Amino acid sequence: MVWDELPDRFSGLELDAFMVMPNHVHGVIVLVGAGLALPNQEGAASGAPTLGDTARVFKSLSAVRVNRFLMRTGPLWQRNYYEHIIRNENSLNKVREYIINNPAQWEFDRENPAGADMPHAEAGFKPTSAKDEAWRI
């Protein structure tokens, strides 16, 4: 799987929780030593991978594989991505829990295209953002 191959492409990269959802993925990427090296002229630490580098490679390689498998061409991923810096162990554990439990919450996810057909949608039900988004703590 492309996710598991990322540390082979980028030294100083470690992977943590990861989950494939019906229309998106969640993952925790650890940039070992990030912020400890002196930046080069472009602002990035020399030799250290950036989150942008990692996301670009993940999206590119996975799109090629998915398109080959589906015998199609064209874009697979949205242009951007959401990011959050995890600053402590408590936050990391909450994000891990969110990622692991996210599939069980798919029925109520605002990104679920079938959500408009759910009975709770008529009543205007939305999951609470604190539970829905673990990084907003």
C-alpha positions as CSV (number, residue, x, y, z in Angstrom):
1,M,0.0,0.0,0.0
2,V,1.3,3.5,-0.9
3,W,0.9,4.7,2.7
4,D,3.2,2.0,4.0
5,E,5.8,2.8,1.4
6,L,6.2,6.5,2.3
7,P,9.0,6.0,4.9
8,D,11.0,4.2,2.1
9,R,10.8,7.4,0.0
10,F,11.4,9.9,2.9
11,S,14.0,9.4,5.6
12,G,12.9,11.0,8.9
13,L,9.3,10.1,8.3
14,E,7.2,7.8,10.6
15,L,3.6,6.8,10.1
16,D,1.0,6.4,12.8
17,A,-2.8,5.9,12.6
18,F,-4.3,5.6,9.2
19,M,-7.9,4.9,8.0
20,V,-9.4,4.8,4.5
21,M,-12.9,6.2,4.5
22,P,-15.4,6.0,1.6
23,N,-14.4,9.5,0.2
24,H,-11.3,10.5,2.1
25,V,-8.4,9.2,4.3
26,H,-7.1,10.1,7.7
27,G,-3.5,9.7,8.6
28,V,-0.9,10.8,11.2
29,I,2.5,11.5,9.7
30,V,5.5,12.1,12.1
31,L,8.2,14.3,10.6
32,V,11.0,13.3,12.9
33,G,13.2,16.2,13.8
34,A,10.9,18.7,12.1
35,G,11.8,22.2,13.2
36,L,15.1,21.2,14.6
37,A,17.2,21.7,11.5
38,L,18.2,25.1,10.1
39,P,16.0,26.1,7.1
40,N,17.6,26.4,3.6
41,Q,17.0,29.3,1.2
42,E,13.5,28.0,0.4
43,G,12.6,27.8,4.0
44,A,12.5,24.0,4.3
45,A,15.0,22.1,6.5
46,S,17.7,20.5,4.3
47,G,16.9,16.9,3.5
48,A,13.9,16.8,5.8
49,P,10.6,15.9,4.1
50,T,7.8,18.4,4.3
51,L,4.1,17.5,4.9
52,G,3.5,18.9,1.4
53,D,6.1,16.7,-0.2
54,T,4.6,13.7,1.6
55,A,1.0,14.5,0.7
56,R,1.9,15.1,-2.9
57,V,3.8,11.8,-3.3
58,F,1.0,9.9,-1.5
59,K,-1.7,11.4,-3.7
60,S,0.2,11.0,-6.9
61,L,1.2,7.3,-6.3
62,S,-2.2,6.3,-5.0
63,A,-4.0,8.0,-7.9
64,V,-1.8,6.1,-10.4
65,R,-2.6,2.8,-8.7
66,V,-6.3,3.4,-8.3
67,N,-6.7,4.6,-11.9
68,R,-4.8,1.6,-13.2
69,F,-6.9,-0.7,-11.1
70,L,-10.2,0.9,-12.3
71,M,-8.8,1.2,-15.8
72,R,-9.5,4.9,-16.0
73,T,-7.7,8.2,-16.1
74,G,-8.1,11.6,-14.5
75,P,-7.9,13.2,-11.1
76,L,-8.7,11.2,-8.0
77,W,-7.9,13.6,-5.1
78,Q,-9.1,17.1,-4.2
79,R,-6.4,19.7,-4.7
80,N,-5.6,20.4,-1.1
81,Y,-5.7,18.6,2.3
82,Y,-6.4,19.4,5.9
83,E,-3.6,19.4,8.4
84,H,-3.2,19.8,12.1
85,I,0.0,19.9,14.2
86,I,-0.2,17.5,17.1
87,R,1.7,19.0,20.0
88,N,1.4,16.5,22.8
89,E,0.6,12.9,23.7
90,N,-2.9,13.7,24.9
91,S,-3.8,15.3,21.5
92,L,-2.2,12.4,19.6
93,N,-4.2,9.9,21.5
94,K,-7.5,11.8,20.8
95,V,-6.6,12.0,17.1
96,R,-5.8,8.3,17.0
97,E,-9.1,7.5,18.7
98,Y,-11.0,9.7,16.2
99,I,-9.3,8.0,13.2
100,I,-9.9,4.5,14.5
101,N,-13.6,5.2,15.4
102,N,-14.3,7.3,12.3
103,P,-15.8,4.5,10.2
104,A,-18.5,3.8,12.9
105,Q,-19.5,7.5,12.5
106,W,-19.7,7.6,8.7
107,E,-23.5,7.5,8.8
108,F,-23.5,10.9,10.5
109,D,-20.5,12.4,8.7
110,R,-21.3,15.7,7.0
111,E,-19.1,14.5,4.0
112,N,-21.3,11.4,3.5
113,P,-23.3,11.9,0.3
114,A,-26.1,9.7,1.6
115,G,-26.3,11.9,4.7
116,A,-29.1,14.0,3.2
117,D,-31.3,10.9,2.9
118,M,-30.8,10.0,6.6
119,P,-33.8,10.6,9.0
120,H,-31.6,12.9,11.2
121,A,-30.9,15.2,8.2
122,E,-34.6,16.3,8.1
123,A,-34.3,17.5,11.7
124,G,-31.2,19.4,10.9
125,F,-29.0,17.0,13.0
126,K,-25.3,17.6,12.8
127,P,-22.8,15.8,15.0
128,T,-21.0,18.0,17.5
129,S,-17.8,19.3,16.1
130,A,-15.8,18.4,19.3
131,K,-16.6,14.7,18.8
132,D,-16.6,15.0,15.0
133,E,-13.2,16.7,14.8
134,A,-10.7,15.5,17.4
135,W,-8.2,18.1,16.6
136,R,-10.5,20.9,17.7
137,I,-9.5,20.5,21.3
